[in-house]
Amino acid sequence: MSRSELRVDELESLLQRQRESFVEQGPPELAVRLNRIDRLLALVLDNTGDLVEAMGDDFGTRSRAASLFTEMVGMIPVVEHTRKNAARWMRTTKLLRAARVVGLRADVEPTPLGVVGIIGPWNFPLNLVVLPAVAAFAAGNRVMIKMSEITPRTAALLAELAPKYFDPTELVVVTGGPDVAATFSALPFDHLFFTGSPDIGVRVQRAAAEHLVPVTLELGGKNPVVVAPGGRDDVAKAAARIAAARLVNGGQVCVCPDYVLVPQGHVEAFVDSARRTWQGMFDTIVSNPDYCSSVNEPNFDRVLGLIEDARAKGAVVEAVAPAGEQLPDRATRKIAPTLIRGVDDDMRIAHEEVFGPVLAVLPYTRLSDAIGYINSRPAPLVAYWYGPDGDDFRGFVRGTRSGGVARNDFAAQMIPSAAPFGGVGRSGMGAYHGKAGFDGFSHYRTVVGSDLPFSITGSAAPPFTKPMKLYADAALRRARNKTRRRLARPSSSGDRR
């Protein structure tokens, strides 16, 4: 039986084999870790054409260039950054350096956790399993990957390729439907990494909790965009960039702008510029290989349902379709770029992540109103600001909560390879990319040894002598007085509400 056909009841056995191999061989040396990273990268680079074709087949229409850039080219700097820095991240931190002279040694060693489970999403089915696997390998772990059943061709191909590059005790790729995913998420991994929706993230975390498995959850959310107060030309430039960003991967990106807050007097200018941008991008949508389809019919219907719900409840809906084309088109699962105004909290689109080529435009009068609107909703994965880096922007950063902040460009918070990527609150927990990924898949183990002729901590055991009791009282008295002096300083008054 091939690994692409693994039954549910085989998963625990496979995990056990990886764990036994990990325990037997111990934490791998740097050369082994880098070799595993290189083999994983080679798997991608040696099979680029087949992988791109599989992803295109899964989506129906997905540009080859889009897959190359978002799935492959984009991951290479992060992989290379990890390779370059893994040796430094692996170093032991030495504590109590002065005490070593007299016989007390203290170290903190980053150690691998063991076996890491990765549950991948469908929107970027390759990139979003490879990068966490690279981080897990850098930290010295073994890896099991559960691919999304929504992109079955990509999943099957990766499962077929993995044994050509890895022994199953190092890396294995698992495919299957929701039953396999449920069993996978309940396995007693040493860490579980999940990318997907918040609703499924809740189930994954609940399943992992049965074995106290720590989790990293990379989730989504309704990413807000604030267009800064400014002139009409500034608003028009911002609208052009935001409109283009909304169509990346057909809008099926966890960091896509979801709704835009525009100064009250410039809403029409924003809408005009967004409309012109979309009109200039596509002479045709239905037959355009660069215009990404909804990944499947349920997602196609879900996005249409959000649009129709908003329309029925009074929103102004404008589909920007090329002349002569009837959209949405069920045969190709393509939806025209759509602007929605007049959104209120009774509409589903005010609360549900769209994951499609739809942009809600809302007016604001004061910047504080825009910030208040964002803060009344769950923290997003990224908050966008289009405008200068001034006091208003700094107030926006201080006044909002999000996984990251990007100014004037789509997904700008992901440009530095060393930057942690992750959400907060309902948009996720934990982070990866750069050292954050290494840290997330490592345990920092403290190792302390003493060659002193006496026990430092023996004073905690009875009987307690009078000098020991006097020392304890004196130590507390000094700490109390020191704290009171700090609190008495004007600069330390703090917030005493």
Secondary structure, DSSP 8 states (H G I E B T S, - for coil): --GGG--GGGHHHHHHHHHHHHHHH-S--HHHHHHHHHHHHHHHHHTHHHHHHHHHHHHSS--HHHHIIIIIGGGHHHHHHHHHHHHHHT--EEE-TGGGGGTEEEEEEEEE-SEEEEE--SSSTTHHHHHHHHHHHHTT-EEEEE--TTSHHHHHHHHHHHHHH--TTTEEEE---HHHHHHHHTS--SEEEEES-HHHHHHHHHHHHTTT--EEEE-----EEEE-S--HHHHHHHHHHHHHHHTGGGG--TTS--EEEEEGGGHHHHHHHHHHHHHHH-S-STT-TTS---SSHHHHHHHHHHHHHHHHTT-EEEE---TT--SSBTTTTB---EEEES--TTSGGGTS---SSEEEEEEESSHHHHHHHHHTS---SEEEEES-SSHHHHHHHHH---SEEEESSTTGGGSSTTS-B---GGGEE--BSHHHHHHHTEEEEEEEEE--SS-SGGGGSSS--HHHHHHHHHHHHHHHHHHHHHHHSGGG-----
